[in-house]
Amino acid sequence: MEAILLYFGKTILCSGVTFLYYQLSLKDKTFHHYNRFYLLGAIVISLLLPLIKVDDFTIEVNNDVYMLLDKIQN
């Protein structure tokens, strides 16, 4: 249940960001084909983007760094 609520929250956030971009830059443009494809793509992106897990951005720190920081603080 908690995972579904988190997914819905991420989907709403993605939809809000894409809709904000549309309102700020594309709303008054006359490129109707581009606007149509952007809005359809924004729906797909906002549904699929929360499903991507990003685990590659973890930083592994050597224990020597912690010892060095401890010595500096003392």
Predicted model as a PDB file, atoms N, CA, C, CB and O in Angstrom, pLDDT in the B-factor column:
MODEL        1                                                                  
ATOM      1  N   MET A   1       0.825  -1.194   0.000  1.00 81.00           N  
ATOM      2  CA  MET A   1       0.000   0.000   0.000  1.00 81.00           C  
ATOM      3  C   MET A   1       0.866   1.255   0.000  1.00 81.00           C  
ATOM      4  CB  MET A   1      -0.937   0.000   1.206  1.00 81.00           C  
ATOM      5  O   MET A   1       0.577   2.234  -0.687  1.00 81.00           O  
ATOM      6  N   GLU A   2       1.941   1.197   0.793  1.00 85.00           N  
ATOM      7  CA  GLU A   2       2.826   2.355   0.875  1.00 85.00           C  
ATOM      8  C   GLU A   2       3.539   2.599  -0.455  1.00 85.00           C  
ATOM      9  CB  GLU A   2       3.852   2.160   1.997  1.00 85.00           C  
ATOM     10  O   GLU A   2       3.773   3.748  -0.832  1.00 85.00           O  
ATOM     11  N   ALA A   3       3.883   1.531  -1.163  1.00 84.00           N  
ATOM     12  CA  ALA A   3       4.566   1.668  -2.447  1.00 84.00           C  
ATOM     13  C   ALA A   3       3.645   2.302  -3.489  1.00 84.00           C  
ATOM     14  CB  ALA A   3       5.062   0.300  -2.940  1.00 84.00           C  
ATOM     15  O   ALA A   3       4.097   3.089  -4.321  1.00 84.00           O  
ATOM     16  N   ILE A   4       2.372   1.966  -3.448  1.00 90.00           N  
ATOM     17  CA  ILE A   4       1.421   2.539  -4.407  1.00 90.00           C  
ATOM     18  C   ILE A   4       1.245   4.029  -4.155  1.00 90.00           C  
ATOM     19  CB  ILE A   4       0.058   1.822  -4.320  1.00 90.00           C  
ATOM     20  O   ILE A   4       1.186   4.814  -5.101  1.00 90.00           O  
ATOM     21  N   LEU A   5       1.163   4.422  -2.902  1.00 92.00           N  
ATOM     22  CA  LEU A   5       1.028   5.845  -2.580  1.00 92.00           C  
ATOM     23  C   LEU A   5       2.278   6.619  -2.986  1.00 92.00           C  
ATOM     24  CB  LEU A   5       0.758   6.032  -1.080  1.00 92.00           C  
ATOM     25  O   LEU A   5       2.182   7.751  -3.459  1.00 92.00           O  
ATOM     26  N   LEU A   6       3.449   6.013  -2.804  1.00 89.00           N  
ATOM     27  CA  LEU A   6       4.698   6.656  -3.223  1.00 89.00           C  
ATOM     28  C   LEU A   6       4.737   6.806  -4.742  1.00 89.00           C  
ATOM     29  CB  LEU A   6       5.919   5.846  -2.734  1.00 89.00           C  
ATOM     30  O   LEU A   6       5.160   7.842  -5.253  1.00 89.00           O  
ATOM     31  N   TYR A   7       4.300   5.781  -5.458  1.00 91.00           N  
ATOM     32  CA  TYR A   7       4.238   5.850  -6.914  1.00 91.00           C  
ATOM     33  C   TYR A   7       3.283   6.952  -7.372  1.00 91.00           C  
ATOM     34  CB  TYR A   7       3.803   4.499  -7.491  1.00 91.00           C  
ATOM     35  O   TYR A   7       3.610   7.730  -8.268  1.00 91.00           O  
ATOM     36  N   PHE A   8       2.101   7.016  -6.752  1.00 92.00           N  
ATOM     37  CA  PHE A   8       1.142   8.063  -7.112  1.00 92.00           C  
ATOM     38  C   PHE A   8       1.701   9.454  -6.822  1.00 92.00           C  
ATOM     39  CB  PHE A   8      -0.173   7.861  -6.355  1.00 92.00           C  
ATOM     40  O   PHE A   8       1.488  10.384  -7.601  1.00 92.00           O  
ATOM     41  N   GLY A   9       2.407   9.598  -5.716  1.00 92.00           N  
ATOM     42  CA  GLY A   9       3.015  10.887  -5.393  1.00 92.00           C  
ATOM     43  C   GLY A   9       4.058  11.293  -6.411  1.00 92.00           C  
ATOM     44  O   GLY A   9       4.100  12.448  -6.835  1.00 92.00           O  
ATOM     45  N   LYS A  10       4.906  10.346  -6.809  1.00 91.00           N  
ATOM     46  CA  LYS A  10       5.925  10.641  -7.823  1.00 91.00           C  
ATOM     47  C   LYS A  10       5.286  10.953  -9.171  1.00 91.00           C  
ATOM     48  CB  LYS A  10       6.897   9.462  -7.965  1.00 91.00           C  
ATOM     49  O   LYS A  10       5.755  11.829  -9.897  1.00 91.00           O  
ATOM     50  N   THR A  11       4.218  10.237  -9.504  1.00 93.00           N  
ATOM     51  CA  THR A  11       3.524  10.479 -10.767  1.00 93.00           C  
ATOM     52  C   THR A  11       2.897  11.871 -10.780  1.00 93.00           C  
ATOM     53  CB  THR A  11       2.445   9.407 -11.002  1.00 93.00           C  
ATOM     54  O   THR A  11       2.972  12.580 -11.784  1.00 93.00           O  
ATOM     55  N   ILE A  12       2.293  12.252  -9.688  1.00 94.00           N  
ATOM     56  CA  ILE A  12       1.691  13.589  -9.600  1.00 94.00           C  
ATOM     57  C   ILE A  12       2.766  14.668  -9.692  1.00 94.00           C  
ATOM     58  CB  ILE A  12       0.895  13.741  -8.285  1.00 94.00           C  
ATOM     59  O   ILE A  12       2.559  15.697 -10.336  1.00 94.00           O  
ATOM     60  N   LEU A  13       3.905  14.441  -9.054  1.00 93.00           N  
ATOM     61  CA  LEU A  13       5.005  15.407  -9.122  1.00 93.00           C  
ATOM     62  C   LEU A  13       5.540  15.534 -10.545  1.00 93.00           C  
ATOM     63  CB  LEU A  13       6.137  14.997  -8.171  1.00 93.00           C  
ATOM     64  O   LEU A  13       5.768  16.647 -11.018  1.00 93.00           O  
ATOM     65  N   CYS A  14       5.741  14.418 -11.229  1.00 92.00           N  
ATOM     66  CA  CYS A  14       6.211  14.459 -12.619  1.00 92.00           C  
ATOM     67  C   CYS A  14       5.197  15.141 -13.522  1.00 92.00           C  
ATOM     68  CB  CYS A  14       6.496  13.045 -13.132  1.00 92.00           C  
ATOM     69  O   CYS A  14       5.570  15.927 -14.393  1.00 92.00           O  
ATOM     70  N   SER A  15       3.928  14.848 -13.322  1.00 93.00           N  
ATOM     71  CA  SER A  15       2.884  15.484 -14.118  1.00 93.00           C  
ATOM     72  C   SER A  15       2.856  16.988 -13.867  1.00 93.00           C  
ATOM     73  CB  SER A  15       1.516  14.866 -13.803  1.00 93.00           C  
ATOM     74  O   SER A  15       2.664  17.774 -14.794  1.00 93.00           O  
ATOM     75  N   GLY A  16       3.046  17.380 -12.625  1.00 93.00           N  
ATOM     76  CA  GLY A  16       3.063  18.801 -12.298  1.00 93.00           C  
ATOM     77  C   GLY A  16       4.219  19.528 -12.941  1.00 93.00           C  
ATOM     78  O   GLY A  16       4.058  20.649 -13.424  1.00 93.00           O  
ATOM     79  N   VAL A  17       5.385  18.903 -12.955  1.00 92.00           N  
ATOM     80  CA  VAL A  17       6.556  19.536 -13.565  1.00 92.00           C  
ATOM     81  C   VAL A  17       6.368  19.667 -15.072  1.00 92.00           C  
ATOM     82  CB  VAL A  17       7.833  18.730 -13.255  1.00 92.00           C  
ATOM     83  O   VAL A  17       6.656  20.720 -15.641  1.00 92.00           O  
ATOM     84  N   THR A  18       5.890  18.614 -15.723  1.00 90.00           N  
ATOM     85  CA  THR A  18       5.685  18.695 -17.169  1.00 90.00           C  
ATOM     86  C   THR A  18       4.568  19.680 -17.518  1.00 90.00           C  
ATOM     87  CB  THR A  18       5.360  17.310 -17.737  1.00 90.00           C  
ATOM     88  O   THR A  18       4.662  20.382 -18.525  1.00 90.00           O  
ATOM     89  N   PHE A  19       3.527  19.740 -16.713  1.00 90.00           N  
ATOM     90  CA  PHE A  19       2.449  20.691 -16.967  1.00 90.00           C  
ATOM     91  C   PHE A  19       2.909  22.127 -16.725  1.00 90.00           C  
ATOM     92  CB  PHE A  19       1.241  20.370 -16.084  1.00 90.00           C  
ATOM     93  O   PHE A  19       2.491  23.038 -17.440  1.00 90.00           O  
ATOM     94  N   LEU A  20       3.755  22.335 -15.736  1.00 92.00           N  
ATOM     95  CA  LEU A  20       4.302  23.667 -15.488  1.00 92.00           C  
ATOM     96  C   LEU A  20       5.139  24.132 -16.673  1.00 92.00           C  
ATOM     97  CB  LEU A  20       5.146  23.675 -14.205  1.00 92.00           C  
ATOM     98  O   LEU A  20       5.043  25.285 -17.092  1.00 92.00           O  
ATOM     99  N   TYR A  21       5.964  23.227 -17.214  1.00 88.00           N  
ATOM    100  CA  TYR A  21       6.739  23.577 -18.413  1.00 88.00           C  
ATOM    101  C   TYR A  21       5.803  23.931 -19.571  1.00 88.00           C  
ATOM    102  CB  TYR A  21       7.673  22.409 -18.819  1.00 88.00           C  
ATOM    103  O   TYR A  21       6.053  24.886 -20.306  1.00 88.00           O  
ATOM    104  N   TYR A  22       4.748  23.173 -19.724  1.00 88.00           N  
ATOM    105  CA  TYR A  22       3.791  23.455 -20.792  1.00 88.00           C  
ATOM    106  C   TYR A  22       3.149  24.831 -20.592  1.00 88.00           C  
ATOM    107  CB  TYR A  22       2.705  22.362 -20.846  1.00 88.00           C  
ATOM    108  O   TYR A  22       3.044  25.607 -21.543  1.00 88.00           O  
ATOM    109  N   GLN A  23       2.727  25.134 -19.388  1.00 88.00           N  
ATOM    110  CA  GLN A  23       2.065  26.408 -19.118  1.00 88.00           C  
ATOM    111  C   GLN A  23       3.011  27.589 -19.330  1.00 88.00           C  
ATOM    112  CB  GLN A  23       1.522  26.427 -17.693  1.00 88.00           C  
ATOM    113  O   GLN A  23       2.605  28.637 -19.832  1.00 88.00           O  
ATOM    114  N   LEU A  24       4.269  27.410 -18.945  1.00 87.00           N  
ATOM    115  CA  LEU A  24       5.211  28.528 -19.038  1.00 87.00           C  
ATOM    116  C   LEU A  24       5.738  28.754 -20.448  1.00 87.00           C  
ATOM    117  CB  LEU A  24       6.367  28.295 -18.109  1.00 87.00           C  
ATOM    118  O   LEU A  24       6.027  29.893 -20.815  1.00 87.00           O  
ATOM    119  N   SER A  25       5.869  27.702 -21.244  1.00 84.00           N  
ATOM    120  CA  SER A  25       6.542  27.913 -22.512  1.00 84.00           C  
ATOM    121  C   SER A  25       5.755  27.486 -23.755  1.00 84.00           C  
ATOM    122  CB  SER A  25       7.818  27.195 -22.490  1.00 84.00           C  
ATOM    123  O   SER A  25       6.018  28.009 -24.837  1.00 84.00           O  
ATOM    124  N   LEU A  26       4.828  26.585 -23.646  1.00 79.00           N  
ATOM    125  CA  LEU A  26       4.191  26.061 -24.852  1.00 79.00           C  
ATOM    126  C   LEU A  26       2.727  26.439 -25.020  1.00 79.00           C  
ATOM    127  CB  LEU A  26       4.304  24.593 -24.860  1.00 79.00           C  
ATOM    128  O   LEU A  26       2.153  26.209 -26.085  1.00 79.00           O  
ATOM    129  N   LYS A  27       2.126  26.997 -24.021  1.00 78.00           N  
ATOM    130  CA  LYS A  27       0.682  27.236 -24.043  1.00 78.00           C  
ATOM    131  C   LYS A  27       0.252  28.167 -25.179  1.00 78.00           C  
ATOM    132  CB  LYS A  27       0.241  27.818 -22.719  1.00 78.00           C  
ATOM    133  O   LYS A  27      -0.758  27.907 -25.833  1.00 78.00           O  
ATOM    134  N   ASP A  28       0.981  29.217 -25.416  1.00 79.00           N  
ATOM    135  CA  ASP A  28       0.570  30.219 -26.391  1.00 79.00           C  
ATOM    136  C   ASP A  28       1.233  30.042 -27.757  1.00 79.00           C  
ATOM    137  CB  ASP A  28       0.878  31.588 -25.863  1.00 79.00           C  
ATOM    138  O   ASP A  28       1.090  30.901 -28.627  1.00 79.00           O  
ATOM    139  N   LYS A  29       1.945  28.955 -27.952  1.00 77.00           N  
ATOM    140  CA  LYS A  29       2.610  28.713 -29.234  1.00 77.00           C  
ATOM    141  C   LYS A  29       1.600  28.179 -30.238  1.00 77.00           C  
ATOM    142  CB  LYS A  29       3.792  27.721 -29.070  1.00 77.00           C  
ATOM    143  O   LYS A  29       0.585  27.586 -29.871  1.00 77.00           O  
ATOM    144  N   THR A  30       1.898  28.400 -31.501  1.00 78.00           N  
ATOM    145  CA  THR A  30       0.991  27.946 -32.560  1.00 78.00           C  
ATOM    146  C   THR A  30       1.412  26.598 -33.136  1.00 78.00           C  
ATOM    147  CB  THR A  30       0.928  28.981 -33.673  1.00 78.00           C  
ATOM    148  O   THR A  30       0.830  26.148 -34.123  1.00 78.00           O  
ATOM    149  N   PHE A  31       2.394  25.955 -32.553  1.00 77.00           N  
ATOM    150  CA  PHE A  31       2.830  24.639 -33.016  1.00 77.00           C  
ATOM    151  C   PHE A  31       1.935  23.576 -32.396  1.00 77.00           C  
ATOM    152  CB  PHE A  31       4.324  24.383 -32.657  1.00 77.00           C  
ATOM    153  O   PHE A  31       2.308  22.918 -31.425  1.00 77.00           O  
ATOM    154  N   HIS A  32       0.757  23.420 -32.968  1.00 81.00           N  
ATOM    155  CA  HIS A  32      -0.231  22.532 -32.371  1.00 81.00           C  
ATOM    156  C   HIS A  32       0.194  21.066 -32.424  1.00 81.00           C  
ATOM    157  CB  HIS A  32      -1.560  22.703 -33.067  1.00 81.00           C  
ATOM    158  O   HIS A  32      -0.126  20.291 -31.523  1.00 81.00           O  
ATOM    159  N   HIS A  33       0.913  20.688 -33.479  1.00 82.00           N  
ATOM    160  CA  HIS A  33       1.373  19.300 -33.560  1.00 82.00           C  
ATOM    161  C   HIS A  33       2.384  19.020 -32.450  1.00 82.00           C  
ATOM    162  CB  HIS A  33       1.999  19.008 -34.949  1.00 82.00           C  
ATOM    163  O   HIS A  33       2.336  17.973 -31.804  1.00 82.00           O  
ATOM    164  N   TYR A  34       3.297  19.961 -32.239  1.00 84.00           N  
ATOM    165  CA  TYR A  34       4.290  19.776 -31.180  1.00 84.00           C  
ATOM    166  C   TYR A  34       3.622  19.743 -29.810  1.00 84.00           C  
ATOM    167  CB  TYR A  34       5.344  20.894 -31.229  1.00 84.00           C  
ATOM    168  O   TYR A  34       3.964  18.915 -28.966  1.00 84.00           O  
ATOM    169  N   ASN A  35       2.674  20.641 -29.594  1.00 84.00           N  
ATOM    170  CA  ASN A  35       1.963  20.655 -28.310  1.00 84.00           C  
ATOM    171  C   ASN A  35       1.220  19.346 -28.065  1.00 84.00           C  
ATOM    172  CB  ASN A  35       0.979  21.827 -28.260  1.00 84.00           C  
ATOM    173  O   ASN A  35       1.212  18.837 -26.945  1.00 84.00           O  
ATOM    174  N   ARG A  36       0.606  18.806 -29.094  1.00 86.00           N  
ATOM    175  CA  ARG A  36      -0.135  17.559 -28.956  1.00 86.00           C  
ATOM    176  C   ARG A  36       0.806  16.412 -28.586  1.00 86.00           C  
ATOM    177  CB  ARG A  36      -0.888  17.234 -30.258  1.00 86.00           C  
ATOM    178  O   ARG A  36       0.522  15.640 -27.671  1.00 86.00           O  
ATOM    179  N   PHE A  37       1.931  16.307 -29.303  1.00 88.00           N  
ATOM    180  CA  PHE A  37       2.887  15.241 -29.005  1.00 88.00           C  
ATOM    181  C   PHE A  37       3.550  15.448 -27.651  1.00 88.00           C  
ATOM    182  CB  PHE A  37       3.949  15.163 -30.094  1.00 88.00           C  
ATOM    183  O   PHE A  37       3.856  14.483 -26.952  1.00 88.00           O  
ATOM    184  N   TYR A  38       3.771  16.697 -27.285  1.00 87.00           N  
ATOM    185  CA  TYR A  38       4.354  16.942 -25.963  1.00 87.00           C  
ATOM    186  C   TYR A  38       3.401  16.504 -24.855  1.00 87.00           C  
ATOM    187  CB  TYR A  38       4.705  18.429 -25.798  1.00 87.00           C  
ATOM    188  O   TYR A  38       3.824  15.858 -23.896  1.00 87.00           O  
ATOM    189  N   LEU A  39       2.144  16.843 -24.976  1.00 86.00           N  
ATOM    190  CA  LEU A  39       1.177  16.474 -23.937  1.00 86.00           C  
ATOM    191  C   LEU A  39       0.990  14.962 -23.844  1.00 86.00           C  
ATOM    192  CB  LEU A  39      -0.167  17.143 -24.210  1.00 86.00           C  
ATOM    193  O   LEU A  39       0.880  14.418 -22.745  1.00 86.00           O  
ATOM    194  N   LEU A  40       0.954  14.281 -24.987  1.00 90.00           N  
ATOM    195  CA  LEU A  40       0.850  12.824 -24.965  1.00 90.00           C  
ATOM    196  C   LEU A  40       2.121  12.195 -24.384  1.00 90.00           C  
ATOM    197  CB  LEU A  40       0.589  12.284 -26.384  1.00 90.00           C  
ATOM    198  O   LEU A  40       2.053  11.236 -23.615  1.00 90.00           O  
ATOM    199  N   GLY A  41       3.274  12.743 -24.758  1.00 91.00           N  
ATOM    200  CA  GLY A  41       4.538  12.238 -24.223  1.00 91.00           C  
ATOM    201  C   GLY A  41       4.689  12.524 -22.744  1.00 91.00           C  
ATOM    202  O   GLY A  41       5.280  11.729 -22.014  1.00 91.00           O  
ATOM    203  N   ALA A  42       4.166  13.638 -22.299  1.00 91.00           N  
ATOM    204  CA  ALA A  42       4.255  13.989 -20.875  1.00 91.00           C  
ATOM    205  C   ALA A  42       3.459  13.006 -20.023  1.00 91.00           C  
ATOM    206  CB  ALA A  42       3.746  15.425 -20.639  1.00 91.00           C  
ATOM    207  O   ALA A  42       3.856  12.681 -18.904  1.00 91.00           O  
ATOM    208  N   ILE A  43       2.342  12.540 -20.554  1.00 92.00           N  
ATOM    209  CA  ILE A  43       1.550  11.546 -19.824  1.00 92.00           C  
ATOM    210  C   ILE A  43       2.350  10.251 -19.686  1.00 92.00           C  
ATOM    211  CB  ILE A  43       0.197  11.277 -20.546  1.00 92.00           C  
ATOM    212  O   ILE A  43       2.418   9.665 -18.606  1.00 92.00           O  
ATOM    213  N   VAL A  44       2.950   9.816 -20.784  1.00 92.00           N  
ATOM    214  CA  VAL A  44       3.732   8.569 -20.756  1.00 92.00           C  
ATOM    215  C   VAL A  44       4.943   8.712 -19.848  1.00 92.00           C  
ATOM    216  CB  VAL A  44       4.184   8.178 -22.176  1.00 92.00           C  
ATOM    217  O   VAL A  44       5.251   7.810 -19.069  1.00 92.00           O  
ATOM    218  N   ILE A  45       5.629   9.846 -19.947  1.00 91.00           N  
ATOM    219  CA  ILE A  45       6.815  10.076 -19.117  1.00 91.00           C  
ATOM    220  C   ILE A  45       6.447  10.115 -17.646  1.00 91.00           C  
ATOM    221  CB  ILE A  45       7.510  11.381 -19.517  1.00 91.00           C  
ATOM    222  O   ILE A  45       7.150   9.538 -16.816  1.00 91.00           O  
ATOM    223  N   SER A  46       5.359  10.784 -17.317  1.00 91.00           N  
ATOM    224  CA  SER A  46       4.992  10.895 -15.904  1.00 91.00           C  
ATOM    225  C   SER A  46       4.540   9.556 -15.326  1.00 91.00           C  
ATOM    226  CB  SER A  46       3.888  11.930 -15.729  1.00 91.00           C  
ATOM    227  O   SER A  46       4.612   9.361 -14.113  1.00 91.00           O  
ATOM    228  N   LEU A  47       4.079   8.633 -16.164  1.00 91.00           N  
ATOM    229  CA  LEU A  47       3.705   7.304 -15.681  1.00 91.00           C  
ATOM    230  C   LEU A  47       4.907   6.364 -15.575  1.00 91.00           C  
ATOM    231  CB  LEU A  47       2.661   6.697 -16.599  1.00 91.00           C  
ATOM    232  O   LEU A  47       4.944   5.500 -14.699  1.00 91.00           O  
ATOM    233  N   LEU A  48       5.892   6.531 -16.468  1.00 91.00           N  
ATOM    234  CA  LEU A  48       7.031   5.615 -16.494  1.00 91.00           C  
ATOM    235  C   LEU A  48       8.224   6.084 -15.667  1.00 91.00           C  
ATOM    236  CB  LEU A  48       7.468   5.408 -17.904  1.00 91.00           C  
ATOM    237  O   LEU A  48       8.978   5.257 -15.156  1.00 91.00           O  
ATOM    238  N   LEU A  49       8.404   7.372 -15.529  1.00 89.00           N  
ATOM    239  CA  LEU A  49       9.574   7.893 -14.824  1.00 89.00           C  
ATOM    240  C   LEU A  49       9.647   7.460 -13.360  1.00 89.00           C  
ATOM    241  CB  LEU A  49       9.577   9.391 -14.897  1.00 89.00           C  
ATOM    242  O   LEU A  49      10.749   7.174 -12.891  1.00 89.00           O  
ATOM    243  N   PRO A  50       8.560   7.394 -12.620  1.00 88.00           N  
ATOM    244  CA  PRO A  50       8.666   6.923 -11.231  1.00 88.00           C  
ATOM    245  C   PRO A  50       9.050   5.453 -11.092  1.00 88.00           C  
ATOM    246  CB  PRO A  50       7.366   7.148 -10.532  1.00 88.00           C  
ATOM    247  O   PRO A  50       9.448   5.022 -10.009  1.00 88.00           O  
ATOM    248  N   LEU A  51       8.937   4.679 -12.165  1.00 88.00           N  
ATOM    249  CA  LEU A  51       9.286   3.268 -12.098  1.00 88.00           C  
ATOM    250  C   LEU A  51      10.791   3.016 -12.195  1.00 88.00           C  
ATOM    251  CB  LEU A  51       8.581   2.523 -13.194  1.00 88.00           C  
ATOM    252  O   LEU A  51      11.257   1.921 -11.881  1.00 88.00           O  
ATOM    253  N   ILE A  52      11.550   4.019 -12.626  1.00 85.00           N  
ATOM    254  CA  ILE A  52      12.995   3.867 -12.787  1.00 85.00           C  
ATOM    255  C   ILE A  52      13.661   4.003 -11.429  1.00 85.00           C  
ATOM    256  CB  ILE A  52      13.563   4.913 -13.787  1.00 85.00           C  
ATOM    257  O   ILE A  52      13.456   4.985 -10.717  1.00 85.00           O  
ATOM    258  N   LYS A  53      14.458   3.009 -11.084  1.00 80.00           N  
ATOM    259  CA  LYS A  53      15.194   3.054  -9.826  1.00 80.00           C  
ATOM    260  C   LYS A  53      16.626   3.479 -10.119  1.00 80.00           C  
ATOM    261  CB  LYS A  53      15.158   1.675  -9.098  1.00 80.00           C  
ATOM    262  O   LYS A  53      17.254   2.972 -11.048  1.00 80.00           O  
ATOM    263  N   VAL A  54      17.131   4.402  -9.332  1.00 72.00           N  
ATOM    264  CA  VAL A  54      18.482   4.908  -9.509  1.00 72.00           C  
ATOM    265  C   VAL A  54      19.291   4.507  -8.275  1.00 72.00           C  
ATOM    266  CB  VAL A  54      18.490   6.467  -9.723  1.00 72.00           C  
ATOM    267  O   VAL A  54      19.200   5.138  -7.222  1.00 72.00           O  
ATOM    268  N   ASP A  55      20.079   3.451  -8.429  1.00 68.00           N  
ATOM    269  CA  ASP A  55      20.924   3.001  -7.333  1.00 68.00           C  
ATOM    270  C   ASP A  55      22.401   3.245  -7.614  1.00 68.00           C  
ATOM    271  CB  ASP A  55      20.687   1.530  -7.067  1.00 68.00           C  
ATOM    272  O   ASP A  55      23.249   2.909  -6.787  1.00 68.00           O  
ATOM    273  N   ASP A  56      22.717   3.817  -8.750  1.00 65.00           N  
ATOM    274  CA  ASP A  56      24.111   3.993  -9.142  1.00 65.00           C  
ATOM    275  C   ASP A  56      24.757   5.221  -8.526  1.00 65.00           C  
ATOM    276  CB  ASP A  56      24.209   4.077 -10.629  1.00 65.00           C  
ATOM    277  O   ASP A  56      25.958   5.423  -8.705  1.00 65.00           O  
ATOM    278  N   PHE A  57      24.027   6.028  -7.824  1.00 65.00           N  
ATOM    279  CA  PHE A  57      24.568   7.257  -7.289  1.00 65.00           C  
ATOM    280  C   PHE A  57      24.967   7.151  -5.820  1.00 65.00           C  
ATOM    281  CB  PHE A  57      23.574   8.351  -7.461  1.00 65.00           C  
ATOM    282  O   PHE A  57      25.018   8.159  -5.115  1.00 65.00           O  
ATOM    283  N   THR A  58      25.244   5.957  -5.368  1.00 67.00           N  
ATOM    284  CA  THR A  58      25.730   5.782  -4.005  1.00 67.00           C  
ATOM    285  C   THR A  58      27.235   5.906  -4.001  1.00 67.00           C  
ATOM    286  CB  THR A  58      25.291   4.422  -3.421  1.00 67.00           C  
ATOM    287  O   THR A  58      27.906   5.462  -4.933  1.00 67.00           O  
ATOM    288  N   ILE A  59      27.755   6.495  -2.978  1.00 70.00           N  
ATOM    289  CA  ILE A  59      29.193   6.716  -2.865  1.00 70.00           C  
ATOM    290  C   ILE A  59      29.737   5.799  -1.784  1.00 70.00           C  
ATOM    291  CB  ILE A  59      29.514   8.208  -2.547  1.00 70.00           C  
ATOM    292  O   ILE A  59      29.292   5.833  -0.636  1.00 70.00           O  
ATOM    293  N   GLU A  60      30.698   4.989  -2.164  1.00 73.00           N  
ATOM    294  CA  GLU A  60      31.351   4.118  -1.194  1.00 73.00           C  
ATOM    295  C   GLU A  60      32.597   4.825  -0.688  1.00 73.00           C  
ATOM    296  CB  GLU A  60      31.705   2.728  -1.818  1.00 73.00           C  
ATOM    297  O   GLU A  60      33.454   5.243  -1.467  1.00 73.00           O  
ATOM    298  N   VAL A  61      32.683   4.950   0.623  1.00 69.00           N  
ATOM    299  CA  VAL A  61      33.794   5.675   1.237  1.00 69.00           C  
ATOM    300  C   VAL A  61      34.657   4.673   1.990  1.00 69.00           C  
ATOM    301  CB  VAL A  61      33.282   6.807   2.193  1.00 69.00           C  
ATOM    302  O   VAL A  61      34.153   3.799   2.695  1.00 69.00           O  
ATOM    303  N   ASN A  62      35.940   4.815   1.827  1.00 73.00           N  
ATOM    304  CA  ASN A  62      36.893   3.956   2.507  1.00 73.00           C  
ATOM    305  C   ASN A  62      36.929   4.306   3.997  1.00 73.00           C  
ATOM    306  CB  ASN A  62      38.301   4.091   1.874  1.00 73.00           C  
ATOM    307  O   ASN A  62      36.678   5.454   4.364  1.00 73.00           O  
ATOM    308  N   ASN A  63      37.232   3.347   4.845  1.00 75.00           N  
ATOM    309  CA  ASN A  63      37.287   3.583   6.285  1.00 75.00           C  
ATOM    310  C   ASN A  63      38.389   4.576   6.662  1.00 75.00           C  
ATOM    311  CB  ASN A  63      37.503   2.268   7.020  1.00 75.00           C  
ATOM    312  O   ASN A  63      38.304   5.234   7.699  1.00 75.00           O  
ATOM    313  N   ASP A  64      39.424   4.683   5.821  1.00 77.00           N  
ATOM    314  CA  ASP A  64      40.508   5.631   6.106  1.00 77.00           C  
ATOM    315  C   ASP A  64      40.000   7.070   6.112  1.00 77.00           C  
ATOM    316  CB  ASP A  64      41.635   5.480   5.074  1.00 77.00           C  
ATOM    317  O   ASP A  64      40.520   7.912   6.845  1.00 77.00           O  
ATOM    318  N   VAL A  65      39.009   7.346   5.316  1.00 71.00           N  
ATOM    319  CA  VAL A  65      38.449   8.698   5.266  1.00 71.00           C  
ATOM    320  C   VAL A  65      37.794   9.030   6.604  1.00 71.00           C  
ATOM    321  CB  VAL A  65      37.420   8.830   4.106  1.00 71.00           C  
ATOM    322  O   VAL A  65      37.954  10.136   7.120  1.00 71.00           O  
ATOM    323  N   TYR A  66      37.057   8.069   7.165  1.00 75.00           N  
ATOM    324  CA  TYR A  66      36.432   8.301   8.467  1.00 75.00           C  
ATOM    325  C   TYR A  66      37.474   8.515   9.554  1.00 75.00           C  
ATOM    326  CB  TYR A  66      35.530   7.130   8.837  1.00 75.00           C  
ATOM    327  O   TYR A  66      37.291   9.362  10.428  1.00 75.00           O  
ATOM    328  N   MET A  67      38.564   7.758   9.511  1.00 78.00           N  
ATOM    329  CA  MET A  67      39.630   7.926  10.492  1.00 78.00           C  
ATOM    330  C   MET A  67      40.285   9.279  10.332  1.00 78.00           C  
ATOM    331  CB  MET A  67      40.669   6.817  10.360  1.00 78.00           C  
ATOM    332  O   MET A  67      40.610   9.929  11.325  1.00 78.00           O  
ATOM    333  N   LEU A  68      40.485   9.715   9.101  1.00 78.00           N  
ATOM    334  CA  LEU A  68      41.080  11.025   8.833  1.00 78.00           C  
ATOM    335  C   LEU A  68      40.157  12.144   9.322  1.00 78.00           C  
ATOM    336  CB  LEU A  68      41.370  11.189   7.325  1.00 78.00           C  
ATOM    337  O   LEU A  68      40.625  13.106   9.931  1.00 78.00           O  
ATOM    338  N   LEU A  69      38.871  12.031   9.064  1.00 77.00           N  
ATOM    339  CA  LEU A  69      37.919  13.035   9.548  1.00 77.00           C  
ATOM    340  C   LEU A  69      37.869  13.062  11.069  1.00 77.00           C  
ATOM    341  CB  LEU A  69      36.521  12.762   8.986  1.00 77.00           C  
ATOM    342  O   LEU A  69      37.738  14.132  11.663  1.00 77.00           O  
ATOM    343  N   ASP A  70      37.969  11.916  11.699  1.00 79.00           N  
ATOM    344  CA  ASP A  70      37.977  11.847  13.160  1.00 79.00           C  
ATOM    345  C   ASP A  70      39.210  12.545  13.718  1.00 79.00           C  
ATOM    346  CB  ASP A  70      37.932  10.383  13.635  1.00 79.00           C  
ATOM    347  O   ASP A  70      39.113  13.263  14.714  1.00 79.00           O  
ATOM    348  N   LYS A  71      40.357  12.349  13.099  1.00 82.00           N  
ATOM    349  CA  LYS A  71      41.590  13.007  13.541  1.00 82.00           C  
ATOM    350  C   LYS A  71      41.514  14.509  13.338  1.00 82.00           C  
ATOM    351  CB  LYS A  71      42.795  12.444  12.794  1.00 82.00           C  
ATOM    352  O   LYS A  71      41.998  15.274  14.173  1.00 82.00           O  
ATOM    353  N   ILE A  72      40.915  14.935  12.244  1.00 84.00           N  
ATOM    354  CA  ILE A  72      40.794  16.377  11.977  1.00 84.00           C  
ATOM    355  C   ILE A  72      39.869  17.037  12.999  1.00 84.00           C  
ATOM    356  CB  ILE A  72      40.262  16.623  10.542  1.00 84.00           C  
ATOM    357  O   ILE A  72      40.147  18.136  13.479  1.00 84.00           O  
ATOM    358  N   GLN A  73      38.771  16.359  13.328  1.00 81.00           N  
ATOM    359  CA  GLN A  73      37.829  16.931  14.288  1.00 81.00           C  
ATOM    360  C   GLN A  73      38.415  17.007  15.683  1.00 81.00           C  
ATOM    361  CB  GLN A  73      36.554  16.122  14.316  1.00 81.00           C  
ATOM    362  O   GLN A  73      38.112  17.933  16.436  1.00 81.00           O  
ATOM    363  N   ASN A  74      39.252  16.044  16.035  1.00 74.00           N  
ATOM    364  CA  ASN A  74      39.864  16.048  17.368  1.00 74.00           C  
ATOM    365  C   ASN A  74      41.030  17.007  17.375  1.00 74.00           C  
ATOM    366  CB  ASN A  74      40.324  14.630  17.782  1.00 74.00           C  
ATOM    367  O   ASN A  74      41.691  17.167  18.401  1.00 74.00           O  
TER     368      ASN A  74                                                      
ENDMDL                                                                          
END                                                                             
